[in-house]
Amino acid sequence: MILTHRPSINKEGLIRTDNKFGWTIPEPDNCMSQFIEFACKNNLHNLDIGAAYGVASLQVAEKGGLITAIDIDQQHLNIIKNSIIKDFEHNIQVQLLKFPQETNFPAKSIGGILLAHVIHFLDYNTLLTALEKMYDWLHPEGKIFVTVFSDRSQWLSNMSPIDWLNKDYPTTIYPKKIDMKIGRWLPDELLLFTPQKLQSLFKKFNFKIEECGYISRSKKQEEGIGIIVTK
């Protein structure tokens, strides 16, 4: 089936992605809102990696920022294309690319990077490659904005405390074994973070932490963690 518009909002206030990589949000959360504001003011090119239906990308373009929406699902990109207001077409590009393997940009050329609920879908070694690449792409005055699933997510409440013993590394979890109702809309494995683990990861690559903490996603309180980093 070819989608021309994004799916409807569920009772939790979220929108299912077409490729079973979880859910996106119909309106920006706090971290995404800060990215949109930053991307509209930095006079550089910006990236929305894992853009889904373009909630952030479209707002950046319509407010005068320059943005490339990147996703691995052509359906998502088609919906973004169908949603662009003609007057702002010159501000936005869409690219079907796998991150980080197929994404390459000149050093110090990117102002802002958004990864909204993306990096927890990468395996750990691929995530390290992604962070190394992004550090290279990022302009000296640039920022990276990231959100991930939270360790306080309600569907993870039955996890044992022993799963969190290593404070520096994300925990690999298997969603279908934890909650099949949730897991059927997710890949077989996920990386799960706490705010401390997320900060530790970025510090390994000499990023500076501007802010990090729990965030609400639509109707779900503290279901996410947001972090903003600079060089």
C-alpha positions as a Markdown table, in Angstrom:
| # | Residue | x | y | z |
|---|---|---|---|---|
| 1 | Met | 0.0 | 0.0 | 0.0 |
| 2 | Ile | 1.3 | 3.5 | -0.9 |
| 3 | Leu | 0.8 | 6.0 | 1.8 |
| 4 | Thr | 0.1 | 9.6 | 0.9 |
| 5 | His | -0.6 | 10.9 | 4.4 |
| 6 | Arg | 0.7 | 9.9 | 7.8 |
| 7 | Pro | -1.3 | 7.4 | 9.8 |
| 8 | Ser | -3.7 | 8.5 | 12.5 |
| 9 | Ile | -2.7 | 9.4 | 16.1 |
| 10 | Asn | -3.3 | 6.6 | 18.6 |
| 11 | Lys | -4.8 | 6.9 | 22.0 |
| 12 | Glu | -1.4 | 7.6 | 23.6 |
| 13 | Gly | -1.0 | 10.5 | 21.2 |
| 14 | Leu | 1.7 | 8.8 | 19.1 |
| 15 | Ile | 1.9 | 7.9 | 15.4 |
| 16 | Arg | 3.1 | 4.5 | 14.3 |
| 17 | Thr | 5.9 | 4.5 | 11.7 |
| 18 | Asp | 5.5 | 2.6 | 8.5 |
| 19 | Asn | 8.5 | 0.4 | 8.9 |
| 20 | Lys | 7.9 | -0.9 | 12.5 |
| 21 | Phe | 10.6 | 1.3 | 14.0 |
| 22 | Gly | 8.3 | 2.4 | 16.8 |
| 23 | Trp | 6.3 | 5.6 | 16.9 |
| 24 | Thr | 6.8 | 9.3 | 16.2 |
| 25 | Ile | 5.0 | 12.3 | 17.6 |
| 26 | Pro | 2.5 | 14.6 | 15.9 |
| 27 | Glu | 3.9 | 17.8 | 17.5 |
| 28 | Pro | 7.5 | 18.6 | 18.6 |
| 29 | Asp | 8.6 | 17.6 | 22.1 |
| 30 | Asn | 10.9 | 20.0 | 24.0 |
| 31 | Cys | 14.1 | 18.7 | 22.5 |
| 32 | Met | 12.7 | 18.7 | 19.0 |
| 33 | Ser | 11.4 | 22.3 | 19.5 |
| 34 | Gln | 14.9 | 23.5 | 20.5 |
| 35 | Phe | 16.3 | 21.9 | 17.3 |
| 36 | Ile | 13.7 | 23.6 | 15.1 |
| 37 | Glu | 14.5 | 27.0 | 16.7 |
| 38 | Phe | 18.3 | 26.4 | 16.4 |
| 39 | Ala | 18.1 | 25.2 | 12.8 |
| 40 | Cys | 16.1 | 28.2 | 11.7 |
| 41 | Lys | 18.8 | 30.6 | 13.0 |
| 42 | Asn | 22.2 | 29.1 | 12.3 |
| 43 | Asn | 22.5 | 29.9 | 8.6 |
| 44 | Leu | 24.0 | 26.4 | 8.0 |
| 45 | His | 22.6 | 23.2 | 6.6 |
| 46 | Asn | 20.8 | 20.9 | 9.1 |
| 47 | Leu | 20.0 | 17.2 | 9.2 |
| 48 | Asp | 16.9 | 15.4 | 10.5 |
| 49 | Ile | 18.1 | 11.8 | 10.6 |
| 50 | Gly | 15.3 | 9.3 | 10.9 |
| 51 | Ala | 12.8 | 12.0 | 9.9 |
| 52 | Ala | 9.7 | 9.7 | 9.8 |
| 53 | Tyr | 6.8 | 11.9 | 8.6 |
| 54 | Gly | 8.8 | 15.1 | 8.8 |
| 55 | Val | 7.4 | 16.8 | 11.9 |
| 56 | Ala | 10.6 | 18.7 | 12.5 |
| 57 | Ser | 11.9 | 19.0 | 8.9 |
| 58 | Leu | 8.7 | 20.6 | 7.6 |
| 59 | Gln | 8.6 | 23.2 | 10.4 |
| 60 | Val | 12.3 | 24.1 | 9.9 |
| 61 | Ala | 11.7 | 24.6 | 6.1 |
| 62 | Glu | 8.6 | 26.7 | 6.7 |
| 63 | Lys | 10.4 | 28.9 | 9.1 |
| 64 | Gly | 13.3 | 29.6 | 6.7 |
| 65 | Gly | 15.9 | 27.0 | 7.8 |
| 66 | Leu | 17.8 | 24.7 | 5.4 |
| 67 | Ile | 17.2 | 21.0 | 6.2 |
| 68 | Thr | 17.7 | 17.5 | 4.8 |
| 69 | Ala | 15.3 | 14.9 | 5.9 |
| 70 | Ile | 16.9 | 11.5 | 5.9 |
| 71 | Asp | 15.1 | 8.2 | 6.4 |
| 72 | Ile | 15.3 | 4.5 | 5.4 |
| 73 | Asp | 11.7 | 4.3 | 4.4 |
| 74 | Gln | 10.5 | 5.7 | 1.1 |
| 75 | Gln | 6.9 | 5.9 | 2.2 |
| 76 | His | 8.0 | 8.3 | 5.0 |
| 77 | Leu | 9.8 | 10.5 | 2.5 |
| 78 | Asn | 6.9 | 10.4 | 0.0 |
| 79 | Ile | 4.6 | 11.8 | 2.8 |
| 80 | Ile | 7.1 | 14.6 | 3.5 |
| 81 | Lys | 7.3 | 15.5 | -0.2 |
| 82 | Asn | 3.5 | 15.6 | -0.3 |
| 83 | Ser | 3.4 | 17.8 | 2.8 |
| 84 | Ile | 5.8 | 20.5 | 1.6 |
| 85 | Ile | 4.3 | 23.9 | 1.0 |
| 86 | Lys | 5.4 | 24.9 | -2.5 |
| 87 | Asp | 6.8 | 28.3 | -1.3 |
| 88 | Phe | 9.3 | 26.4 | 0.9 |
| 89 | Glu | 10.4 | 23.6 | -1.4 |
| 90 | His | 13.8 | 25.2 | -1.8 |
| 91 | Asn | 14.5 | 24.9 | 1.9 |
| 92 | Ile | 14.2 | 21.1 | 2.2 |
| 93 | Gln | 15.7 | 18.0 | 0.6 |
| 94 | Val | 14.8 | 14.4 | 1.2 |
| 95 | Gln | 17.2 | 11.5 | 1.0 |
| 96 | Leu | 16.7 | 7.8 | 1.2 |
| 97 | Leu | 19.8 | 6.7 | 3.1 |
| 98 | Lys | 20.8 | 4.3 | 5.9 |
| 99 | Phe | 22.5 | 6.0 | 8.8 |
| 100 | Pro | 25.4 | 6.0 | 9.4 |
| 101 | Gln | 26.6 | 3.7 | 6.7 |
| 102 | Glu | 25.3 | 5.7 | 3.7 |
| 103 | Thr | 25.4 | 9.2 | 5.1 |
| 104 | Asn | 28.5 | 11.4 | 4.3 |
| 105 | Phe | 28.8 | 15.1 | 4.6 |
| 106 | Pro | 31.8 | 17.6 | 4.5 |
| 107 | Ala | 33.6 | 18.2 | 7.7 |
| 108 | Lys | 32.3 | 21.1 | 9.8 |
| 109 | Ser | 29.5 | 21.8 | 7.4 |
| 110 | Ile | 26.4 | 20.9 | 9.4 |
| 111 | Gly | 24.8 | 23.3 | 11.9 |
| 112 | Gly | 22.2 | 21.1 | 13.7 |
| 113 | Ile | 21.5 | 17.4 | 13.7 |
| 114 | Leu | 18.3 | 15.9 | 15.0 |
| 115 | Leu | 18.0 | 12.2 | 15.9 |
| 116 | Ala | 14.6 | 11.7 | 17.4 |
| 117 | His | 14.2 | 8.2 | 18.6 |
| 118 | Val | 16.8 | 6.8 | 16.3 |
| 119 | Ile | 20.1 | 5.8 | 18.0 |
| 120 | His | 18.5 | 3.1 | 20.2 |
| 121 | Phe | 17.8 | 1.2 | 17.0 |
| 122 | Leu | 21.6 | 0.9 | 16.2 |
| 123 | Asp | 23.9 | -1.8 | 17.5 |
| 124 | Tyr | 26.6 | -0.5 | 19.8 |
| 125 | Asn | 29.5 | -0.6 | 17.3 |
| 126 | Thr | 27.4 | 1.1 | 14.6 |
| 127 | Leu | 26.4 | 3.8 | 17.1 |
| 128 | Leu | 30.1 | 4.5 | 17.8 |
| 129 | Thr | 30.7 | 4.9 | 14.1 |
| 130 | Ala | 27.7 | 7.3 | 13.9 |
| 131 | Leu | 29.0 | 9.5 | 16.7 |
| 132 | Glu | 32.5 | 9.7 | 15.1 |
| 133 | Lys | 31.0 | 10.7 | 11.8 |
| 134 | Met | 28.7 | 13.4 | 13.4 |
| 135 | Tyr | 31.5 | 14.9 | 15.3 |
| 136 | Asp | 33.4 | 15.4 | 12.0 |
| 137 | Trp | 30.3 | 16.8 | 10.2 |
| 138 | Leu | 29.4 | 19.3 | 12.9 |
| 139 | His | 30.3 | 22.9 | 12.6 |
| 140 | Pro | 32.3 | 24.3 | 15.6 |
| 141 | Glu | 29.1 | 26.2 | 16.7 |
| 142 | Gly | 26.8 | 23.3 | 15.8 |
| 143 | Lys | 24.6 | 21.2 | 18.1 |
| 144 | Ile | 23.2 | 17.7 | 18.1 |
| 145 | Phe | 19.8 | 17.0 | 19.5 |
| 146 | Val | 18.9 | 13.4 | 20.4 |
| 147 | Thr | 15.9 | 11.6 | 22.0 |
| 148 | Val | 15.7 | 8.0 | 23.0 |
| 149 | Phe | 13.4 | 5.6 | 24.9 |
| 150 | Ser | 13.6 | 6.1 | 28.6 |
| 151 | Asp | 14.4 | 3.6 | 31.3 |
| 152 | Arg | 11.2 | 4.9 | 33.0 |
| 153 | Ser | 9.0 | 3.8 | 30.1 |
| 154 | Gln | 6.0 | 2.1 | 31.5 |
| 155 | Trp | 6.3 | -1.0 | 29.3 |
| 156 | Leu | 9.8 | -1.6 | 30.8 |
| 157 | Ser | 8.6 | -1.6 | 34.4 |
| 158 | Asn | 9.1 | -5.4 | 34.9 |
| 159 | Met | 12.8 | -5.3 | 34.0 |
| 160 | Ser | 15.1 | -6.4 | 36.8 |
| 161 | Pro | 17.3 | -3.8 | 38.4 |
| 162 | Ile | 20.3 | -6.0 | 37.6 |
| 163 | Asp | 19.9 | -5.0 | 34.0 |
| 164 | Trp | 21.1 | -1.5 | 34.9 |
| 165 | Leu | 24.3 | -2.4 | 36.7 |
| 166 | Asn | 26.7 | -1.1 | 34.0 |
| 167 | Lys | 26.4 | 2.6 | 34.3 |
| 168 | Asp | 28.5 | 3.5 | 31.2 |
| 169 | Tyr | 27.0 | 1.3 | 28.5 |
| 170 | Pro | 23.5 | 1.1 | 27.1 |
| 171 | Thr | 21.6 | -2.1 | 27.9 |
| 172 | Thr | 20.5 | -4.4 | 25.0 |
| 173 | Ile | 16.9 | -5.4 | 25.4 |
| 174 | Tyr | 14.5 | -7.6 | 23.5 |
| 175 | Pro | 11.1 | -5.8 | 23.2 |
| 176 | Lys | 9.1 | -8.8 | 22.1 |
| 177 | Lys | 10.2 | -10.7 | 25.2 |
| 178 | Ile | 9.2 | -7.9 | 27.5 |
| 179 | Asp | 5.9 | -6.8 | 26.0 |
| 180 | Met | 4.6 | -8.4 | 22.8 |
| 181 | Lys | 1.9 | -5.7 | 22.4 |
| 182 | Ile | 4.6 | -3.1 | 22.2 |
| 183 | Gly | 7.4 | -5.3 | 20.7 |
| 184 | Arg | 5.5 | -6.2 | 17.6 |
| 185 | Trp | 6.0 | -2.6 | 16.4 |
| 186 | Leu | 9.7 | -2.6 | 17.2 |
| 187 | Pro | 12.9 | -4.4 | 15.9 |
| 188 | Asp | 14.0 | -7.5 | 17.8 |
| 189 | Glu | 16.7 | -5.6 | 19.7 |
| 190 | Leu | 17.0 | -2.1 | 21.2 |
| 191 | Leu | 19.7 | -0.2 | 23.1 |
| 192 | Leu | 18.2 | 1.3 | 26.3 |
| 193 | Phe | 19.7 | 4.3 | 28.0 |
| 194 | Thr | 19.5 | 6.2 | 31.3 |
| 195 | Pro | 20.5 | 9.9 | 31.2 |
| 196 | Gln | 23.9 | 9.0 | 32.8 |
| 197 | Lys | 24.6 | 6.3 | 30.1 |
| 198 | Leu | 23.6 | 8.7 | 27.3 |
| 199 | Gln | 25.9 | 11.4 | 28.6 |
| 200 | Ser | 28.8 | 9.0 | 29.1 |
| 201 | Leu | 28.4 | 7.9 | 25.5 |
| 202 | Phe | 28.7 | 11.4 | 24.0 |
| 203 | Lys | 31.6 | 12.3 | 26.3 |
| 204 | Lys | 33.6 | 9.4 | 24.9 |
| 205 | Phe | 33.7 | 11.5 | 21.7 |
| 206 | Asn | 34.6 | 14.8 | 23.4 |
| 207 | Phe | 31.1 | 16.2 | 23.0 |
| 208 | Lys | 30.1 | 18.8 | 25.6 |
| 209 | Ile | 26.8 | 18.2 | 27.3 |
| 210 | Glu | 24.5 | 21.3 | 27.1 |
| 211 | Glu | 21.5 | 19.6 | 28.7 |
| 212 | Cys | 20.2 | 16.1 | 29.4 |
| 213 | Gly | 17.1 | 14.8 | 31.1 |
| 214 | Tyr | 13.8 | 13.0 | 31.0 |
| 215 | Ile | 11.2 | 14.3 | 28.5 |
| 216 | Ser | 7.5 | 13.7 | 27.9 |
| 217 | Arg | 6.4 | 12.3 | 24.5 |
| 218 | Ser | 2.9 | 13.4 | 23.8 |
| 219 | Lys | 0.7 | 12.0 | 26.6 |
| 220 | Lys | 3.4 | 9.8 | 28.1 |
| 221 | Gln | 5.4 | 11.4 | 30.9 |
| 222 | Glu | 9.1 | 10.7 | 31.1 |
| 223 | Glu | 8.9 | 8.2 | 28.3 |
| 224 | Gly | 11.9 | 9.7 | 26.6 |
| 225 | Ile | 15.3 | 11.1 | 27.4 |
| 226 | Gly | 16.6 | 14.2 | 25.5 |
| 227 | Ile | 20.2 | 15.3 | 25.2 |
| 228 | Ile | 21.7 | 18.3 | 23.5 |
| 229 | Val | 25.5 | 18.4 | 22.8 |
| 230 | Thr | 28.0 | 20.7 | 21.3 |
| 231 | Lys | 31.7 | 20.3 | 20.2 |
